[in-house]
Amino acid sequence: MRKGSVKEALAKIKYDPRENEEDYFVIIEHRGAYGDIKKIPVRVIELGHGYFFVGETQIPYHRIIKVVRKDGRVVWERRKRA
């Protein structure tokens, strides 16, 4: 499941011709609202260095909880804190 950074996982989904970015979503924790979860299609995001962008909005990679396929399979998940 979790191999490398979330940015590496997203880059593979977006740029590998064997993948279809339409099949993936990122699940993020919305800033300032613990437990407020948002689901964003990978097709609408642009990758940056410390952030990804949804339109004009910058979202830091550390807000990503997991990356999932439409079928619910988790392809990357943030490590649980001990």
Backbone atoms as SQL, in Angstrom:
CREATE TABLE atoms (id INTEGER PRIMARY KEY, chain TEXT, resi INTEGER, resn TEXT, atom TEXT, x REAL, y REAL, z REAL);
INSERT INTO atoms VALUES
  (1, 'A', 1, 'MET', 'N', 0.835, -1.188, 0.000),
  (2, 'A', 1, 'MET', 'CA', 0.000, 0.000, 0.000),
  (3, 'A', 1, 'MET', 'C', 0.876, 1.247, 0.000),
  (4, 'A', 2, 'ARG', 'N', 1.515, 1.570, 1.111),
  (5, 'A', 2, 'ARG', 'CA', 2.273, 2.825, 1.212),
  (6, 'A', 2, 'ARG', 'C', 3.698, 2.607, 0.767),
  (7, 'A', 3, 'LYS', 'N', 4.052, 3.158, -0.369),
  (8, 'A', 3, 'LYS', 'CA', 5.423, 3.091, -0.866),
  (9, 'A', 3, 'LYS', 'C', 5.834, 4.497, -1.242),
  (10, 'A', 4, 'GLY', 'N', 6.811, 5.053, -0.546),
  (11, 'A', 4, 'GLY', 'CA', 7.279, 6.394, -0.852),
  (12, 'A', 4, 'GLY', 'C', 6.360, 7.472, -0.307),
  (13, 'A', 5, 'SER', 'N', 6.600, 8.674, -0.782),
  (14, 'A', 5, 'SER', 'CA', 5.823, 9.821, -0.312),
  (15, 'A', 5, 'SER', 'C', 4.490, 9.921, -1.055),
  (16, 'A', 6, 'VAL', 'N', 3.608, 10.712, -0.504),
  (17, 'A', 6, 'VAL', 'CA', 2.315, 10.931, -1.156),
  (18, 'A', 6, 'VAL', 'C', 2.522, 11.642, -2.491),
  (19, 'A', 7, 'LYS', 'N', 3.501, 12.534, -2.555),
  (20, 'A', 7, 'LYS', 'CA', 3.766, 13.228, -3.813),
  (21, 'A', 7, 'LYS', 'C', 4.214, 12.238, -4.891),
  (22, 'A', 8, 'GLU', 'N', 5.032, 11.256, -4.522),
  (23, 'A', 8, 'GLU', 'CA', 5.453, 10.232, -5.480),
  (24, 'A', 8, 'GLU', 'C', 4.258, 9.412, -5.956),
  (25, 'A', 9, 'ALA', 'N', 3.370, 9.069, -5.035),
  (26, 'A', 9, 'ALA', 'CA', 2.175, 8.293, -5.401),
  (27, 'A', 9, 'ALA', 'C', 1.294, 9.086, -6.359),
  (28, 'A', 10, 'LEU', 'N', 1.107, 10.377, -6.080),
  (29, 'A', 10, 'LEU', 'CA', 0.274, 11.213, -6.946),
  (30, 'A', 10, 'LEU', 'C', 0.929, 11.434, -8.308),
  (31, 'A', 11, 'ALA', 'N', 2.240, 11.606, -8.329),
  (32, 'A', 11, 'ALA', 'CA', 2.947, 11.783, -9.601),
  (33, 'A', 11, 'ALA', 'C', 2.790, 10.541, -10.474),
  (34, 'A', 12, 'LYS', 'N', 2.868, 9.369, -9.857),
  (35, 'A', 12, 'LYS', 'CA', 2.683, 8.130, -10.620),
  (36, 'A', 12, 'LYS', 'C', 1.274, 8.081, -11.221),
  (37, 'A', 13, 'ILE', 'N', 0.280, 8.422, -10.414),
  (38, 'A', 13, 'ILE', 'CA', -1.111, 8.407, -10.897),
  (39, 'A', 13, 'ILE', 'C', -1.296, 9.415, -12.033),
  (40, 'A', 14, 'LYS', 'N', -0.761, 10.616, -11.880),
  (41, 'A', 14, 'LYS', 'CA', -0.984, 11.674, -12.864),
  (42, 'A', 14, 'LYS', 'C', -0.172, 11.495, -14.139),
  (43, 'A', 15, 'TYR', 'N', 1.056, 10.945, -14.048),
  (44, 'A', 15, 'TYR', 'CA', 1.947, 10.967, -15.200),
  (45, 'A', 15, 'TYR', 'C', 2.270, 9.610, -15.806),
  (46, 'A', 16, 'ASP', 'N', 1.935, 8.534, -15.131),
  (47, 'A', 16, 'ASP', 'CA', 2.186, 7.203, -15.684),
  (48, 'A', 16, 'ASP', 'C', 1.054, 6.882, -16.669),
  (49, 'A', 17, 'PRO', 'N', 1.385, 6.630, -17.937),
  (50, 'A', 17, 'PRO', 'CA', 0.323, 6.380, -18.923),
  (51, 'A', 17, 'PRO', 'C', -0.511, 5.121, -18.645),
  (52, 'A', 18, 'ARG', 'N', -0.013, 4.246, -17.770),
  (53, 'A', 18, 'ARG', 'CA', -0.792, 3.043, -17.423),
  (54, 'A', 18, 'ARG', 'C', -1.879, 3.340, -16.401),
  (55, 'A', 19, 'GLU', 'N', -1.817, 4.506, -15.774),
  (56, 'A', 19, 'GLU', 'CA', -2.812, 4.895, -14.761),
  (57, 'A', 19, 'GLU', 'C', -3.829, 5.850, -15.375),
  (58, 'A', 20, 'ASN', 'N', -5.039, 5.840, -14.824),
  (59, 'A', 20, 'ASN', 'CA', -6.082, 6.778, -15.236),
  (60, 'A', 20, 'ASN', 'C', -6.428, 7.626, -14.021),
  (61, 'A', 21, 'GLU', 'N', -6.019, 8.898, -14.037),
  (62, 'A', 21, 'GLU', 'CA', -6.237, 9.757, -12.875),
  (63, 'A', 21, 'GLU', 'C', -7.716, 9.932, -12.543),
  (64, 'A', 22, 'GLU', 'N', -8.591, 9.648, -13.479),
  (65, 'A', 22, 'GLU', 'CA', -10.033, 9.725, -13.230),
  (66, 'A', 22, 'GLU', 'C', -10.485, 8.706, -12.178),
  (67, 'A', 23, 'ASP', 'N', -9.671, 7.681, -11.956),
  (68, 'A', 23, 'ASP', 'CA', -10.029, 6.601, -11.032),
  (69, 'A', 23, 'ASP', 'C', -9.616, 6.861, -9.583),
  (70, 'A', 24, 'TYR', 'N', -9.025, 8.031, -9.279),
  (71, 'A', 24, 'TYR', 'CA', -8.436, 8.260, -7.962),
  (72, 'A', 24, 'TYR', 'C', -8.951, 9.534, -7.296),
  (73, 'A', 25, 'PHE', 'N', -8.922, 9.485, -5.966),
  (74, 'A', 25, 'PHE', 'CA', -9.284, 10.631, -5.128),
  (75, 'A', 25, 'PHE', 'C', -8.263, 10.787, -4.016),
  (76, 'A', 26, 'VAL', 'N', -8.062, 12.020, -3.543),
  (77, 'A', 26, 'VAL', 'CA', -7.301, 12.237, -2.316),
  (78, 'A', 26, 'VAL', 'C', -8.306, 12.586, -1.231),
  (79, 'A', 27, 'ILE', 'N', -8.065, 12.063, -0.062),
  (80, 'A', 27, 'ILE', 'CA', -8.894, 12.362, 1.107),
  (81, 'A', 27, 'ILE', 'C', -8.043, 13.250, 2.004),
  (82, 'A', 28, 'ILE', 'N', -8.547, 14.465, 2.285),
  (83, 'A', 28, 'ILE', 'CA', -7.780, 15.398, 3.107),
  (84, 'A', 28, 'ILE', 'C', -8.547, 15.767, 4.369),
  (85, 'A', 29, 'GLU', 'N', -7.790, 16.195, 5.363),
  (86, 'A', 29, 'GLU', 'CA', -8.382, 16.766, 6.562),
  (87, 'A', 29, 'GLU', 'C', -8.388, 18.274, 6.361),
  (88, 'A', 30, 'HIS', 'N', -9.565, 18.861, 6.390),
  (89, 'A', 30, 'HIS', 'CA', -9.710, 20.291, 6.143),
  (90, 'A', 30, 'HIS', 'C', -9.082, 21.085, 7.275),
  (91, 'A', 31, 'ARG', 'N', -8.375, 22.148, 6.920),
  (92, 'A', 31, 'ARG', 'CA', -7.660, 22.965, 7.906),
  (93, 'A', 31, 'ARG', 'C', -8.604, 23.586, 8.944),
  (94, 'A', 32, 'GLY', 'N', -8.179, 23.517, 10.188),
  (95, 'A', 32, 'GLY', 'CA', -8.904, 24.184, 11.254),
  (96, 'A', 32, 'GLY', 'C', -10.162, 23.482, 11.721),
  (97, 'A', 33, 'ALA', 'N', -10.463, 22.343, 11.150),
  (98, 'A', 33, 'ALA', 'CA', -11.690, 21.651, 11.529),
  (99, 'A', 33, 'ALA', 'C', -11.385, 20.165, 11.680),
  (100, 'A', 34, 'TYR', 'N', -10.909, 19.769, 12.853),
  (101, 'A', 34, 'TYR', 'CA', -10.567, 18.376, 13.099),
  (102, 'A', 34, 'TYR', 'C', -11.754, 17.482, 12.768),
  (103, 'A', 35, 'GLY', 'N', -11.500, 16.475, 11.967),
  (104, 'A', 35, 'GLY', 'CA', -12.557, 15.548, 11.596),
  (105, 'A', 35, 'GLY', 'C', -13.339, 15.970, 10.364),
  (106, 'A', 36, 'ASP', 'N', -13.089, 17.185, 9.854),
  (107, 'A', 36, 'ASP', 'CA', -13.761, 17.637, 8.633),
  (108, 'A', 36, 'ASP', 'C', -12.962, 17.111, 7.444),
  (109, 'A', 37, 'ILE', 'N', -13.495, 16.102, 6.778),
  (110, 'A', 37, 'ILE', 'CA', -12.799, 15.381, 5.715),
  (111, 'A', 37, 'ILE', 'C', -13.373, 15.791, 4.357),
  (112, 'A', 38, 'LYS', 'N', -12.492, 16.002, 3.380),
  (113, 'A', 38, 'LYS', 'CA', -12.896, 16.343, 2.015),
  (114, 'A', 38, 'LYS', 'C', -12.334, 15.303, 1.057),
  (115, 'A', 39, 'LYS', 'N', -13.076, 14.997, 0.018),
  (116, 'A', 39, 'LYS', 'CA', -12.665, 14.054, -1.024),
  (117, 'A', 39, 'LYS', 'C', -12.490, 14.849, -2.316),
  (118, 'A', 40, 'ILE', 'N', -11.265, 14.820, -2.870),
  (119, 'A', 40, 'ILE', 'CA', -10.939, 15.625, -4.042),
  (120, 'A', 40, 'ILE', 'C', -10.479, 14.702, -5.170),
  (121, 'A', 41, 'PRO', 'N', -11.064, 14.814, -6.359),
  (122, 'A', 41, 'PRO', 'CA', -10.604, 13.994, -7.492),
  (123, 'A', 41, 'PRO', 'C', -9.176, 14.373, -7.882),
  (124, 'A', 42, 'VAL', 'N', -8.342, 13.375, -8.117),
  (125, 'A', 42, 'VAL', 'CA', -6.957, 13.636, -8.514),
  (126, 'A', 42, 'VAL', 'C', -6.901, 14.422, -9.822),
  (127, 'A', 43, 'ARG', 'N', -7.862, 14.241, -10.695),
  (128, 'A', 43, 'ARG', 'CA', -7.841, 14.919, -11.998),
  (129, 'A', 43, 'ARG', 'C', -7.868, 16.439, -11.877),
  (130, 'A', 44, 'VAL', 'N', -8.348, 16.994, -10.759),
  (131, 'A', 44, 'VAL', 'CA', -8.449, 18.452, -10.616),
  (132, 'A', 44, 'VAL', 'C', -7.265, 19.059, -9.883),
  (133, 'A', 45, 'ILE', 'N', -6.299, 18.257, -9.461),
  (134, 'A', 45, 'ILE', 'CA', -5.176, 18.811, -8.717),
  (135, 'A', 45, 'ILE', 'C', -3.938, 18.967, -9.598),
  (136, 'A', 46, 'GLU', 'N', -3.126, 19.945, -9.241),
  (137, 'A', 46, 'GLU', 'CA', -1.822, 20.169, -9.858),
  (138, 'A', 46, 'GLU', 'C', -0.783, 20.017, -8.754),
  (139, 'A', 47, 'LEU', 'N', 0.294, 19.318, -9.046),
  (140, 'A', 47, 'LEU', 'CA', 1.321, 19.056, -8.043),
  (141, 'A', 47, 'LEU', 'C', 2.306, 20.210, -7.968),
  (142, 'A', 48, 'GLY', 'N', 2.671, 20.576, -6.729),
  (143, 'A', 48, 'GLY', 'CA', 3.693, 21.579, -6.482),
  (144, 'A', 48, 'GLY', 'C', 4.768, 20.973, -5.591),
  (145, 'A', 49, 'HIS', 'N', 5.653, 21.817, -5.041),
  (146, 'A', 49, 'HIS', 'CA', 6.742, 21.295, -4.212),
  (147, 'A', 49, 'HIS', 'C', 6.253, 20.894, -2.819),
  (148, 'A', 50, 'GLY', 'N', 5.767, 21.800, -2.027),
  (149, 'A', 50, 'GLY', 'CA', 5.273, 21.468, -0.691),
  (150, 'A', 50, 'GLY', 'C', 3.760, 21.423, -0.614),
  (151, 'A', 51, 'TYR', 'N', 3.133, 21.750, -1.723),
  (152, 'A', 51, 'TYR', 'CA', 1.680, 21.869, -1.790),
  (153, 'A', 51, 'TYR', 'C', 1.174, 21.241, -3.081),
  (154, 'A', 52, 'PHE', 'N', -0.117, 20.947, -3.094),
  (155, 'A', 52, 'PHE', 'CA', -0.779, 20.690, -4.364),
  (156, 'A', 52, 'PHE', 'C', -1.850, 21.765, -4.494),
  (157, 'A', 53, 'PHE', 'N', -2.317, 21.970, -5.699),
  (158, 'A', 53, 'PHE', 'CA', -3.245, 23.059, -5.977),
  (159, 'A', 53, 'PHE', 'C', -4.555, 22.518, -6.522),
  (160, 'A', 54, 'VAL', 'N', -5.642, 23.110, -6.040),
  (161, 'A', 54, 'VAL', 'CA', -6.972, 22.891, -6.593),
  (162, 'A', 54, 'VAL', 'C', -7.430, 24.277, -7.018),
  (163, 'A', 55, 'GLY', 'N', -7.299, 24.543, -8.312),
  (164, 'A', 55, 'GLY', 'CA', -7.531, 25.907, -8.784),
  (165, 'A', 55, 'GLY', 'C', -6.487, 26.824, -8.177),
  (166, 'A', 56, 'GLU', 'N', -6.917, 27.879, -7.512),
  (167, 'A', 56, 'GLU', 'CA', -6.012, 28.835, -6.875),
  (168, 'A', 56, 'GLU', 'C', -5.660, 28.439, -5.435),
  (169, 'A', 57, 'THR', 'N', -6.313, 27.420, -4.913),
  (170, 'A', 57, 'THR', 'CA', -6.130, 27.029, -3.517),
  (171, 'A', 57, 'THR', 'C', -4.920, 26.114, -3.348),
  (172, 'A', 58, 'GLN', 'N', -4.020, 26.479, -2.427),
  (173, 'A', 58, 'GLN', 'CA', -2.864, 25.652, -2.074),
  (174, 'A', 58, 'GLN', 'C', -3.228, 24.781, -0.899),
  (175, 'A', 59, 'ILE', 'N', -2.922, 23.500, -0.993),
  (176, 'A', 59, 'ILE', 'CA', -3.174, 22.573, 0.108),
  (177, 'A', 59, 'ILE', 'C', -1.879, 21.814, 0.367),
  (178, 'A', 60, 'PRO', 'N', -1.345, 21.857, 1.596),
  (179, 'A', 60, 'PRO', 'CA', -0.097, 21.143, 1.868),
  (180, 'A', 60, 'PRO', 'C', -0.299, 19.624, 1.839),
  (181, 'A', 61, 'TYR', 'N', 0.733, 18.932, 1.363),
  (182, 'A', 61, 'TYR', 'CA', 0.657, 17.473, 1.265),
  (183, 'A', 61, 'TYR', 'C', 0.379, 16.819, 2.622),
  (184, 'A', 62, 'HIS', 'N', 0.823, 17.446, 3.718),
  (185, 'A', 62, 'HIS', 'CA', 0.621, 16.796, 5.025),
  (186, 'A', 62, 'HIS', 'C', -0.854, 16.734, 5.429),
  (187, 'A', 63, 'ARG', 'N', -1.721, 17.423, 4.726),
  (188, 'A', 63, 'ARG', 'CA', -3.171, 17.328, 5.011),
  (189, 'A', 63, 'ARG', 'C', -3.796, 16.071, 4.401),
  (190, 'A', 64, 'ILE', 'N', -3.076, 15.424, 3.486),
  (191, 'A', 64, 'ILE', 'CA', -3.628, 14.227, 2.846),
  (192, 'A', 64, 'ILE', 'C', -3.608, 13.065, 3.829),
  (193, 'A', 65, 'ILE', 'N', -4.765, 12.461, 4.013),
  (194, 'A', 65, 'ILE', 'CA', -4.910, 11.292, 4.877),
  (195, 'A', 65, 'ILE', 'C', -4.666, 10.026, 4.070),
  (196, 'A', 66, 'LYS', 'N', -5.254, 9.977, 2.863),
  (197, 'A', 66, 'LYS', 'CA', -5.055, 8.813, 2.009),
  (198, 'A', 66, 'LYS', 'C', -5.400, 9.129, 0.565),
  (199, 'A', 67, 'VAL', 'N', -4.928, 8.244, -0.307),
  (200, 'A', 67, 'VAL', 'CA', -5.252, 8.282, -1.730),
  (201, 'A', 67, 'VAL', 'C', -5.977, 6.975, -2.017),
  (202, 'A', 68, 'VAL', 'N', -7.162, 7.088, -2.615),
  (203, 'A', 68, 'VAL', 'CA', -7.994, 5.908, -2.852),
  (204, 'A', 68, 'VAL', 'C', -8.447, 5.841, -4.307),
  (205, 'A', 69, 'ARG', 'N', -8.745, 4.614, -4.729),
  (206, 'A', 69, 'ARG', 'CA', -9.356, 4.391, -6.043),
  (207, 'A', 69, 'ARG', 'C', -10.873, 4.510, -5.896),
  (208, 'A', 70, 'LYS', 'N', -11.552, 4.651, -7.007),
  (209, 'A', 70, 'LYS', 'CA', -13.022, 4.702, -7.000),
  (210, 'A', 70, 'LYS', 'C', -13.626, 3.472, -6.343),
  (211, 'A', 71, 'ASP', 'N', -12.951, 2.324, -6.499),
  (212, 'A', 71, 'ASP', 'CA', -13.472, 1.087, -5.918),
  (213, 'A', 71, 'ASP', 'C', -13.206, 0.972, -4.414),
  (214, 'A', 72, 'GLY', 'N', -12.589, 2.009, -3.823),
  (215, 'A', 72, 'GLY', 'CA', -12.348, 2.020, -2.385),
  (216, 'A', 72, 'GLY', 'C', -10.978, 1.506, -1.967),
  (217, 'A', 73, 'ARG', 'N', -10.208, 0.956, -2.904),
  (218, 'A', 73, 'ARG', 'CA', -8.882, 0.437, -2.559),
  (219, 'A', 73, 'ARG', 'C', -7.952, 1.593, -2.191),
  (220, 'A', 74, 'VAL', 'N', -7.296, 1.482, -1.045),
  (221, 'A', 74, 'VAL', 'CA', -6.361, 2.506, -0.585),
  (222, 'A', 74, 'VAL', 'C', -5.009, 2.242, -1.242),
  (223, 'A', 75, 'VAL', 'N', -4.467, 3.257, -1.923),
  (224, 'A', 75, 'VAL', 'CA', -3.166, 3.096, -2.579),
  (225, 'A', 75, 'VAL', 'C', -2.043, 3.799, -1.822),
  (226, 'A', 76, 'TRP', 'N', -2.384, 4.744, -0.947),
  (227, 'A', 76, 'TRP', 'CA', -1.422, 5.400, -0.072),
  (228, 'A', 76, 'TRP', 'C', -2.184, 5.878, 1.146),
  (229, 'A', 77, 'GLU', 'N', -1.579, 5.719, 2.323),
  (230, 'A', 77, 'GLU', 'CA', -2.222, 6.177, 3.553),
  (231, 'A', 77, 'GLU', 'C', -1.171, 6.736, 4.488),
  (232, 'A', 78, 'ARG', 'N', -1.508, 7.840, 5.149),
  (233, 'A', 78, 'ARG', 'CA', -0.602, 8.457, 6.104),
  (234, 'A', 78, 'ARG', 'C', -0.349, 7.512, 7.264),
  (235, 'A', 79, 'ARG', 'N', 0.871, 7.486, 7.722),
  (236, 'A', 79, 'ARG', 'CA', 1.208, 6.630, 8.869),
  (237, 'A', 79, 'ARG', 'C', 0.486, 7.122, 10.109),
  (238, 'A', 80, 'LYS', 'N', 0.090, 6.180, 10.909),
  (239, 'A', 80, 'LYS', 'CA', -0.570, 6.504, 12.176),
  (240, 'A', 80, 'LYS', 'C', 0.484, 6.953, 13.175),
  (241, 'A', 81, 'ARG', 'N', 0.178, 7.963, 13.940),
  (242, 'A', 81, 'ARG', 'CA', 1.097, 8.424, 14.989),
  (243, 'A', 81, 'ARG', 'C', 0.936, 7.527, 16.205),
  (244, 'A', 82, 'ALA', 'N', 2.061, 7.219, 16.828),
  (245, 'A', 82, 'ALA', 'CA', 2.051, 6.332, 17.996),
  (246, 'A', 82, 'ALA', 'C', 1.567, 7.022, 19.242);
